Amino acid sequence: MTTTNSEAVLPAQGIEAPRSGRIDPKYLRSNPSSGSFEMVAWVFMRVSGAALVVLIFVHLFSNLMVGEGIHQIDFAFVAGKWANPVWQFWDLTMLWLAMLHGTNGMRTIINDYAEKDSTRLWLKSILYLASTVIIILGTLVIFTFEPCLVDDAGNLMDYAPSFCENIVN
Amino acid sequence: MSTPTVEKEPASKVDLAESGDGAGAVQEFDITLKVRRYDPERAEDAWWDEWELTMFGTDRVLDALHRVKWDVDGTLTFRRSCAHGICGSDAMRINGRNRLACKTLLKDLDTSKPIVVEAIKGLPVEKDLIVDMEPFFQSYREIMPFMINNSPAPTAERVQSPEERQRFDDTTKCILCAACTSSCPVFWTDGQYFGPAAIVNAHRFIFDSRDDAGDMRLEILNDKEGVWRCRTTFNCTEACPRGIEVTKAIQEVKTAILTRSL
């Protein structure tokens, strides 16, 4: 007749491992993460980086090399570009990818260098707020840009650029 | 009948002088050994000690530490076991680089300046060059560094082709000295990152054709403190005394997690 005594079978049960509890709490991984956010962020950095190289160099080439080059850039030039849906889409993609790429880069730098959780939280809050404001403002400008503002009577506002006179009149 | 041939003695691999001091003469030189000391029973803060020593061309940093401990100051404390680069006990920061003291020859260092020896960084120092390795082994245990196979054990060995063995050969060389993990700037920040050594040892089983728990290990390393915190600074590859391509192994684990998710 055998009796089951788990403590006798496993004498180590209930005895703490040597040095347990001696680990500095900062080394304990208290909250294992679920989901693949870090993986998605890692892939996004590579894909957006490659896309931005193309987007930015075409942007620079079309602005600075084609036509009159650097001398053509003024209010009218930008207005002209944003009248074209292709450039609207191009600049929108560039804005979103660059902002998200940069924000994620800053996020990893904060994660790596901030030593206290509270510092980390504050820095990231400021970062996310700034990025959100810039992305929303930039998107609004690209889609609602109206170079030739008119008043209620249909006359050009005083501060409208000179080329608007040709369009309105 | 064959004539007996007179076998010639093979040429010596060491250039021995024909006369004079002969093989006994090994070049001597003076060094300054500078060690960062810490002993909570003597002082709250760490301090630096310097010793002038006359060492031989065949000596290693470990021999200089032995000379101090045995002949000059017996309170100097450091770990070493095999003293031949196998056990991985004596990883330390020598002139700012993580090295095994038993594999670093003094003649290969700049002896015109003091040779600076510190404990490895990022782990709590207990005394002098001894750190608490428990956080390091904690990460190691988390990746389950043992073979898991669900199929019944065969009567003979589990067969593996040379190519399958070659796949993870590099990462079998790890001796768990912690030189890589304690050279990683991401680990230095908060010690939350699994660290290169844990990932290398996970790699050793993930790519082993006989192991069935690769998915579990990939899931563990997909953590926010897992492989994605690697910034490919190559400090670990530079530090590894076994010449393991650590950063490459981490990259292969990243790729494995990605391909599994797609």
HADDOCK unambig.tbl for C-alpha pairs under 7 A between the chains (distance, minus, plus):
assign (segid A and resid 23 and name CA) (segid B and resid 134 and name CA) 6.59 0.50 0.50
assign (segid A and resid 23 and name CA) (segid B and resid 135 and name CA) 6.29 0.50 0.50
assign (segid A and resid 26 and name CA) (segid B and resid 190 and name CA) 6.37 0.50 0.50
assign (segid A and resid 26 and name CA) (segid B and resid 191 and name CA) 6.59 0.50 0.50
assign (segid A and resid 27 and name CA) (segid B and resid 135 and name CA) 5.96 0.50 0.50
assign (segid A and resid 27 and name CA) (segid B and resid 191 and name CA) 5.07 0.50 0.50
assign (segid A and resid 27 and name CA) (segid B and resid 192 and name CA) 5.50 0.50 0.50
assign (segid A and resid 28 and name CA) (segid B and resid 192 and name CA) 6.98 0.50 0.50
assign (segid A and resid 29 and name CA) (segid B and resid 192 and name CA) 6.12 0.50 0.50
assign (segid A and resid 32 and name CA) (segid B and resid 223 and name CA) 6.44 0.50 0.50
assign (segid A and resid 33 and name CA) (segid B and resid 223 and name CA) 5.41 0.50 0.50
assign (segid A and resid 33 and name CA) (segid B and resid 224 and name CA) 5.93 0.50 0.50
assign (segid A and resid 34 and name CA) (segid B and resid 223 and name CA) 6.84 0.50 0.50
assign (segid A and resid 36 and name CA) (segid B and resid 222 and name CA) 6.88 0.50 0.50
assign (segid A and resid 38 and name CA) (segid B and resid 224 and name CA) 5.91 0.50 0.50
assign (segid A and resid 38 and name CA) (segid B and resid 228 and name CA) 6.24 0.50 0.50
assign (segid A and resid 39 and name CA) (segid B and resid 228 and name CA) 6.52 0.50 0.50
assign (segid A and resid 42 and name CA) (segid B and resid 228 and name CA) 6.82 0.50 0.50
assign (segid A and resid 112 and name CA) (segid B and resid 186 and name CA) 6.03 0.50 0.50
assign (segid A and resid 112 and name CA) (segid B and resid 189 and name CA) 6.29 0.50 0.50
assign (segid A and resid 113 and name CA) (segid B and resid 189 and name CA) 6.35 0.50 0.50
assign (segid A and resid 115 and name CA) (segid B and resid 189 and name CA) 6.44 0.50 0.50
assign (segid A and resid 115 and name CA) (segid B and resid 190 and name CA) 6.59 0.50 0.50
